[in-house]
Amino acid sequence: MSWMKQTFNSSIGRKFAMALSALFLMFFLLQHFAINFTSVFSEQVFNDLSHFMGTNPLVQFALQPILIFGVVYHFVMGFVLEAKNRNARAVKYAKNNGAANSTWFSRNMIYSGMVILLFLAVHFYDFWIPEISTKYIQGDMSGLLANGEFRYYEEMVEKFHDPIRTGIYVLAFVFLALHLMHGFQSAFQSVGARHNKYTPAIQKLGKLYAIVIPAGFIFIALFHHLTGH
């Protein structure tokens, strides 16, 4: 236990733990996108998947707390690492012009992270808090509307009627793409996945993920805003 505490208190340990939380969140993001994308072509499939995820005990009482912990940990550790990096950055850049070898966003991940954090607050307000209120305060676990249909699709589409809210979502996913552009390969590098043979493939996969997933979420938001169904 003392070895684990010492490891996670070290700079390398913190970066390793940060990378693990990033990989976990990227996996969740992929799963979240896959479910949401079904709303584009099948209301029933989206409703069925949403109802399963929203009522399955394993998801609700085991995976969901882990997800919330992962989100909180990732952002808290991000702020901690940024504070420590800023203390060391001035001297480091004076000796070695780091700005010449890295992008502005790779050196300032904290800013895109802060935008994403604000977006998560909006997203929780839009979806998670009403869901928790409906199920555990009102006691309605059925997920049904008055007409007997599942409510999930209708509730999501209703949110994207508002052009301001849709714009916020689009902007947030642009910042997510910028965050992932560096964060994806950085996470793999921090867990030791660094090799001349594999690193180029990881970099290409990271760029693909950083573009396709946020662009997919933007497409979903715009699709429901423009079609209204």
C-alpha positions in Angstrom: 0.0 0.0 0.0 2.8 2.4 0.8 4.5 1.5 -2.5 1.2 2.4 -4.3 0.9 5.6 -2.4 4.5 6.6 -3.2 4.0 5.7 -6.9 0.8 7.8 -7.3 2.5 10.7 -5.4 5.3 10.7 -7.9 5.3 12.6 -11.2 5.4 9.4 -13.3 2.7 7.8 -11.1 0.4 10.8 -11.6 0.9 10.8 -15.3 0.3 7.1 -15.5 -2.9 7.3 -13.5 -4.0 10.3 -15.6 -3.4 8.3 -18.7 -5.4 5.3 -17.4 -8.4 7.6 -16.6 -8.1 9.1 -20.1 -8.1 5.7 -21.8 -11.1 4.7 -19.7 -13.0 7.9 -20.6 -12.2 7.5 -24.3 -13.6 4.0 -24.3 -16.7 5.3 -22.6 -17.0 8.1 -25.2 -16.8 5.6 -28.0 -19.6 3.5 -26.4 -21.7 6.7 -25.7 -21.3 7.7 -29.3 -22.3 4.3 -30.6 -25.6 4.4 -28.7 -26.4 8.0 -29.5 -25.7 7.5 -33.2 -28.5 4.9 -33.4 -30.9 7.8 -32.8 -30.1 9.0 -36.4 -31.5 5.9 -38.0 -33.8 4.1 -35.5 -35.8 5.7 -32.7 -36.7 2.2 -31.4 -33.1 1.0 -31.2 -32.0 4.1 -29.4 -34.9 3.9 -27.0 -34.2 0.2 -26.3 -30.5 0.7 -25.7 -31.1 3.8 -23.5 -33.7 2.0 -21.4 -31.3 -1.0 -21.0 -28.4 1.3 -19.9 -30.7 3.4 -17.7 -32.3 0.4 -15.8 -29.5 -2.2 -15.7 -28.3 -2.5 -12.1 -24.7 -3.2 -13.1 -24.6 -0.1 -15.2 -26.4 2.1 -12.7 -24.8 1.0 -9.5 -21.4 -0.2 -10.5 -20.3 1.3 -13.8 -21.9 4.7 -13.4 -20.2 5.5 -10.1 -16.9 4.4 -11.7 -17.5 6.7 -14.6 -18.3 9.7 -12.4 -15.1 9.0 -10.4 -13.1 8.7 -13.6 -14.4 12.0 -14.8 -13.7 13.8 -11.5 -10.3 12.2 -11.1 -9.3 13.0 -14.7 -10.1 16.7 -14.3 -8.7 17.1 -10.8 -5.5 15.4 -11.8 -5.3 17.5 -15.0 -5.4 20.7 -12.9 -2.7 19.2 -10.5 -0.4 18.3 -13.3 -0.9 21.6 -15.1 0.0 23.5 -11.9 3.2 21.5 -11.4 4.1 21.7 -15.1 3.7 25.5 -15.1 6.1 25.8 -12.2 8.7 23.8 -14.2 7.9 25.1 -17.7 9.6 28.5 -17.6 13.0 27.0 -16.8 12.6 24.1 -19.2 11.6 26.4 -22.1 14.5 28.8 -21.3 16.9 25.9 -21.8 15.1 24.2 -24.6 12.6 26.0 -26.8 9.7 23.6 -26.2 7.3 25.8 -28.1 9.2 25.1 -31.3 8.6 21.3 -30.9 5.0 21.3 -29.7 1.6 22.8 -30.6 -0.1 25.5 -28.5 -2.9 23.1 -27.7 -0.5 20.3 -26.5 1.1 22.8 -24.1 -2.3 24.2 -23.0 -4.5 21.2 -22.6 -6.0 22.8 -19.5 -7.9 25.3 -21.6 -9.7 22.8 -23.8 -10.2 20.7 -20.7 -11.9 23.6 -18.9 -14.3 24.1 -21.8 -15.1 20.4 -21.8 -15.7 20.5 -18.0 -18.2 23.4 -18.5 -19.9 21.5 -21.2 -20.2 18.5 -19.0 -22.0 20.6 -16.4 -24.5 21.6 -19.2 -24.8 18.0 -20.3 -25.5 16.8 -16.8 -28.1 19.5 -16.4 -29.7 18.6 -19.7 -29.8 14.8 -19.3 -28.3 13.2 -16.2 -30.0 15.3 -13.5 -33.5 15.0 -15.1 -32.9 11.2 -15.5 -31.9 10.8 -11.8 -34.9 12.9 -10.8 -37.3 10.9 -12.8 -36.1 7.5 -11.7 -35.1 8.1 -8.0 -37.1 11.1 -6.9 -40.3 10.7 -8.9 -39.9 6.9 -8.7 -40.7 6.3 -12.4 -38.5 3.5 -13.6 -40.7 2.6 -16.6 -39.1 5.1 -19.0 -42.5 5.5 -20.7 -44.5 8.5 -22.0 -48.2 8.8 -21.7 -48.6 7.3 -25.1 -46.8 4.1 -24.0 -43.6 4.9 -26.0 -40.2 5.2 -24.4 -39.3 8.8 -23.5 -35.5 8.8 -24.2 -35.7 9.7 -27.9 -38.3 12.4 -27.5 -36.4 14.0 -24.6 -33.1 14.1 -26.5 -34.7 15.6 -29.7 -36.4 18.2 -27.6 -33.1 19.5 -26.3 -31.7 20.1 -29.8 -34.7 22.2 -30.9 -32.9 25.1 -29.2 -30.2 26.6 -31.6 -28.2 28.1 -28.7 -28.0 24.8 -26.9 -27.1 23.0 -30.2 -24.4 25.6 -30.8 -22.9 25.0 -27.4 -22.8 21.3 -28.1 -21.1 21.9 -31.4 -18.5 24.2 -30.0 -17.8 21.9 -27.1 -17.1 19.0 -29.4 -14.7 21.1 -31.5 -12.8 21.7 -28.3 -13.0 18.0 -27.5 -11.4 17.2 -30.9 -8.6 19.6 -30.1 -8.2 18.0 -26.7 -8.1 14.5 -28.1 -5.7 15.4 -30.9 -2.9 15.4 -28.3 -4.5 13.6 -25.4 -5.0 10.3 -27.3 -1.4 9.6 -28.2 -0.2 11.1 -24.9 -2.3 8.6 -22.9 -0.8 5.7 -24.8 2.7 7.1 -24.4 2.3 7.6 -20.6 1.3 3.9 -20.1 4.5 2.8 -22.0 3.0 2.2 -25.4 5.9 3.8 -27.2 7.8 2.0 -29.9 9.2 3.0 -33.3 7.1 0.2 -34.9 3.8 1.1 -33.2 3.9 4.8 -32.4 3.1 6.0 -35.9 0.0 3.7 -36.0 -1.1 5.0 -32.6 -0.7 8.6 -33.8 -2.8 7.9 -36.9 -5.4 6.2 -34.9 -5.4 9.1 -32.4 -6.0 11.6 -35.2 -8.8 9.5 -36.6 -10.5 9.1 -33.2 -10.0 12.8 -32.4 -11.8 13.8 -35.7 -14.4 11.1 -36.2 -15.9 10.8 -32.7 -16.4 14.6 -32.1 -17.5 15.1 -35.7 -20.0 12.2 -35.2 -21.5 13.9 -32.1 -21.7 17.2 -34.0 -23.6 15.4 -36.8 -26.0 13.9 -34.3 -26.8 17.3 -32.7 -27.2 19.1 -36.1 -29.2 16.2 -37.5 -31.8 16.4 -34.7 -31.8 20.2 -34.7 -32.4 20.4 -38.5 -34.8 17.5 -38.8 -36.6 17.9 -35.5 -37.2 14.1 -35.4 
